[in-house]
Amino acid sequence: MHGADHSRFRKKHDFVPDFSHAERRTRVVIGITAAMMVVEIVAGLMSHSMALLADGWHMSTHVLAFLITAAAYYFSRTQAGNARFSFGTGKIGVLGGFTSAIVLAIVAFLMAGESVHRLFTPLEIHFNEAIGIACLGLLVNLGCAVLLAERHHEEECGSAQEPDLNLRAAYMHVLADAFTSVLAISALTGGKFFGWGWLDPVVGIVGSAVVFSWSYTLIRATGGILLDRTPPSSELPEEIRRAVESDGDSIITDLHVWQVGIGKFAAMVSIVAHEPKSCDSYRALLRGYRELVHVTIETHHCPEDHAPAASA
């Protein structure tokens, strides 16, 4: 078969689901958030409200985060067939989510710093204007949350039902904005009717702590994938081991399982046996695992006595 066309045997590495719907919704959210960002920042500066200004700052950084989300979708889609991405472009969306989480953490620190400053150096707050703008910001945030809250984690992605972390990052940015809007309204209302001017910066500090905890959770989820860490909840490595060693002769001596996309995994398996099967035979044992999209198997003959229990 020398010189024949073997292109049909080449392994494809396009493991990215269709995220076109989420990409379109993200673009709509970018436009809405950018418009509201300008309104809140201007109103916060004019009314001297730290809570309202913090909400506007949130929106400015969230616009950047949404742009990262949209860019990740675009490059993941347009570069899906690029052979230079060894295992496809599934991690581009994860990288976008990780970057957005870093931005969210930076915003939390900025919120905390400015809130502490305002706590010791208070300014007169124009409560009526600030409350009105904060309520408008909350409505915008809730509308954007509805746009992004599609059940992306229920898309077909094998047996491992995992969320689109890129869209999840954008959704958490919207939730952070909605949360700070609620806090701002509460603080401004307390200041207007009870004279609790200190409540405005205190609420900013509390909000920054909650937002940072959200960003930390997302950083852990995305960072583990970027570092090729097998999810702690995944039983796939043990299931692979049980399937391969079920014949009583084969032993897995080296096993690597890592995530290459949303709910998509690759594996490298080294097997030692007295009578090794063909690689296709071992692959047949793993065909029931739909989330396992790329498997590399190597086999070695062992002339010595061994038992599968020894691999433990």
Residue, then its C-alpha position, 0 to 999 in steps of 0.5 A: m500500500h506504499g504511496a496509497d492515500h491513507s488520509r481516511f485513517r488519520k485521527k481527527h482531534d475536533f472535540v469541541p461541541d457546537f457553542s455557536h448559540a452561547e457565542r451569539r448570546t455572549r455578544v449580545v451581553i457585551g453590548i448591553t453590559a458596555a452601555m450600562m457600564v458607562v451609566e453606572i460609572v458616571a452616576g457613581l462619580m456624580s453621586h459619590s457612592m462607593a457601592l454604585l461605583a464598585d458596581g460600575w467598575h465590575m461592569s467595566t472589567h466584566v466587559l473585558a471578561f466577556l470579550i475574552t469569552a467571545a474571543a475564546y469561542y471564536f478561536s476555538r471554532t475557527q482553529a478546530g481543524n488546525a493540525r498544530f493543536s495536537f489535541g484540538t482546541g477544547k482547552i481554548g474555552v477553558l483558558g478563557g474561563f481561567t483568564s476571566a476568573i483572574v480578572l474577577a479576582i483582581v476586581a475583588f481586590l480593587m473593590a476591597g481596597e477602595s471600600v476600606h479607603r472610603l470607610f475612613t474617608p467618607l464622601e457625601i452620597h446622593f442617595n436618590e440618584a444612586i439608588g435609581i441607577a443601582c436598581l437599573g443596573l440590577l435589572v440589566n444584570l438579571g436580563c444578562a443572566v437570563l441570556l447566559a443561563e442556558r443549560h450548557h452542561e446538559e449538552e451531549c458530551g459523553s457520560a461526563q456531564e461537565p459545564d462549558l467553563n468559558l460560558r460559566a465564567a461569563y455567567m459568574h461575572v454577571l452574577a457578581d454584578a447582580f450580587t453587588s447591585v443588590l448589596a449597593i441597593s441595600a447599603l444605599t437604602g440603609g444610608k438614606f433612611f437610617g443615616w448609616g453612611w458607613l454601610d456603603p463601604v462595608v457592603g463593598i468589603v463584603g461583596s469583594a470577599v464573596v466575589f473573590s470566593w467565586s473567582y477562586t472556585l473557577i480558578r481551581a476548576t479551570g486551572g486543573i484542566l489546563l494542568d492536565r489534572t484528572p478531575p477528582s470526581s472522575e472514576l475513568p482511570e479506575e474503570i480503564r484499569r478494571a476493563v483492561e485487567s479483566d482477562g487476568d493476564s494483562i497489567i497496566t503499568d503506566l496510565h495517563v488520563w487527562q481532559v482535552g475538551i468539555g467532558k472529553f478525555a484522552a488516555m495513554v495506556s502501557i500494558v504488560a502481559h504474557e500473551p498481549k492482545s492487539c491494540d484494537s482488542y484493548r480499544a474494544l474494551l474501552r469503546g463503552y466510555r463515550e467521554l474517552v475520545h483519544v486512546t494511545i495503547e502500547t503493549h509489552h510481552c512479559p515472560e515472567d510470572h505476574a498477577p494483576a494484583a501486583s499493579a496496585 
